[in-house]
Amino acid sequence: MRISEQLYASALAGDERAITQMLAELTPDIRRYARRLCRRSAALEDVVQEVLIVVYRRMGSIRDPAALAAWLVKVVSRVCLLPALMLMNGVEELSNLDTHRHFASLPANDLRLDLSRALESLPPTHRAVVILRDFEEMTIAEIAERLGISTDATKSRLHRARVMLRDYLMGERKVT
């Protein structure tokens, strides 16, 4: 990935042509990362589009263009997780009909970004359990073995992680 410092600086400054050019130059790399990191190739273009949206919205969080590649890999890997995580038990079980209606009315892209942020908010030990269970589709016993913890500890971490995700999402999206 070769984004010039001048192009990156112009994009950060809000130059629309620079932003468009930078996103166009990043697209092949994002697609390559998505092919490597995502399980479902059918969703490849959706992942690319989601990552481009994240880059557009959050490009100011990376000040050095040299760090852009590593950041993109992180963003792609998180976006690849979203479909599996949207199916998580506990996060989908919302407490009442008004909440269901509220979340159903929100744009899917906003919900995906919120879920990505919720995952980032988890402690690494809890995030690992959620990813292994809901993305890698490992059993509780497999996760416990992989992490070197008991099955009871695995179940506890998974339950707590899902509660933290739900609480984060409910706090992020206040029902009016």
C-alpha positions in Angstrom: 0.0 0.0 0.0 1.5 3.3 -1.1 -0.5 6.4 -0.1 1.7 9.4 -0.3 2.0 11.7 2.7 0.8 14.6 0.6 -2.3 12.7 -0.5 -3.0 11.6 3.0 -2.5 15.0 4.4 -4.9 16.5 1.8 -7.5 13.9 2.6 -7.2 14.6 6.3 -7.6 18.3 5.6 -11.0 17.5 3.9 -10.0 17.8 0.2 -12.8 15.8 -1.5 -10.7 14.9 -4.5 -7.9 13.6 -2.3 -10.4 11.6 -0.2 -11.9 10.0 -3.3 -8.4 9.3 -4.7 -7.2 7.8 -1.5 -10.3 5.5 -1.1 -9.8 4.4 -4.7 -6.2 3.6 -4.1 -7.0 1.7 -0.9 -9.8 -0.4 -2.4 -7.5 -3.1 -3.9 -5.7 -3.6 -0.7 -8.9 -3.7 1.3 -10.3 -6.3 -1.1 -7.1 -8.4 -0.8 -7.2 -8.2 3.0 -10.9 -9.2 3.0 -10.2 -12.2 0.7 -7.6 -13.3 3.2 -9.5 -12.6 6.4 -13.1 -13.2 5.7 -14.6 -16.7 5.5 -17.5 -15.8 3.3 -16.4 -14.8 -0.1 -20.0 -13.9 -1.1 -19.9 -11.0 1.3 -16.5 -9.7 0.0 -17.8 -6.6 -1.7 -20.0 -5.8 1.3 -16.9 -6.0 3.5 -15.0 -3.7 1.2 -17.8 -1.1 1.2 -18.1 -1.3 5.0 -14.4 -0.8 5.4 -14.4 2.2 3.0 -17.1 3.8 5.1 -15.1 3.2 8.3 -12.0 4.6 6.6 -13.9 7.7 5.5 -15.4 8.3 8.9 -12.4 7.6 11.0 -9.3 8.4 8.8 -8.4 11.2 11.2 -7.6 8.7 13.9 -4.5 7.6 12.0 -2.0 10.4 11.7 0.8 8.6 9.9 0.1 7.0 6.5 2.7 4.3 7.3 0.4 3.0 10.0 -2.6 2.9 7.6 -2.0 -0.7 6.4 -2.0 -2.2 9.9 -5.1 -0.2 10.9 -6.8 -1.4 7.7 -6.1 -5.0 8.5 -7.6 -4.5 11.9 -10.7 -2.8 10.5 -11.2 -5.5 7.8 -10.9 -8.3 10.4 -13.5 -6.6 12.6 -15.9 -6.0 9.7 -15.5 -9.7 8.7 -16.8 -10.6 12.1 -19.9 -8.6 12.0 -22.3 -11.0 10.3 -21.5 -13.8 12.8 -21.7 -11.4 15.7 -25.1 -10.1 14.7 -26.4 -13.6 15.3 -25.1 -13.8 18.8 -27.5 -15.1 21.4 -28.1 -12.6 24.1 -27.3 -9.5 22.0 -30.2 -10.1 19.7 -32.6 -10.9 22.5 -33.9 -7.4 23.2 -36.1 -6.8 26.2 -39.2 -5.3 24.7 -41.0 -4.5 21.5 -40.2 -0.7 21.6 -36.5 -1.5 21.7 -37.0 -3.9 18.7 -38.8 -1.2 16.8 -36.1 1.4 17.6 -33.2 -0.8 16.5 -35.1 -1.9 13.4 -35.4 1.7 12.3 -31.7 2.4 12.5 -29.5 2.2 9.4 -27.6 -1.1 9.2 -24.3 0.6 8.8 -24.7 2.5 12.1 -25.5 -0.7 13.8 -22.5 -2.5 12.4 -20.2 0.3 13.5 -21.8 0.2 17.0 -21.2 -3.5 17.2 -17.6 -3.1 16.1 -17.1 -0.4 18.8 -18.8 -2.7 21.4 -16.4 -5.5 20.5 -13.5 -3.1 20.9 -14.7 -2.1 24.4 -14.5 -5.7 25.7 -11.5 -6.8 27.7 -9.2 -9.0 25.4 -10.0 -12.2 27.4 -13.7 -11.7 26.9 -13.4 -10.6 23.3 -11.4 -13.7 22.5 -14.1 -16.0 23.9 -16.8 -14.2 21.9 -14.8 -14.4 18.6 -13.9 -18.0 19.1 -17.5 -19.0 19.9 -19.5 -16.8 17.5 -17.1 -16.4 14.6 -14.9 -19.4 14.7 -17.9 -21.5 15.9 -15.9 -23.4 18.3 -17.5 -25.4 21.1 -17.1 -24.4 24.8 -14.7 -27.3 25.3 -12.6 -26.3 22.3 -12.4 -22.7 23.5 -11.4 -23.8 27.0 -8.6 -26.0 25.6 -7.4 -23.2 23.2 -7.3 -20.6 26.0 -6.1 -23.0 28.7 -9.0 -22.3 31.0 -11.8 -24.5 32.4 -15.1 -24.9 30.6 -16.9 -23.2 33.5 -14.5 -20.2 33.1 -15.2 -20.2 29.4 -19.0 -20.2 29.9 -18.7 -17.4 32.5 -16.6 -15.2 30.3 -18.9 -15.8 27.3 -21.9 -14.9 29.4 -20.3 -11.8 30.8 -19.0 -10.7 27.4 -22.5 -10.9 25.9 -23.9 -9.0 28.8 -21.2 -6.3 28.3 -22.0 -6.2 24.6 -25.7 -5.8 25.2 -25.1 -3.1 27.8 -22.8 -1.3 25.6 -25.2 -1.4 22.6 -28.2 -0.4 24.8 -26.2 2.5 26.2 -24.9 3.5 22.7 -28.4 3.5 21.2 -30.7 5.1 23.7 -34.4 4.4 23.1 -36.5 7.6 23.0 
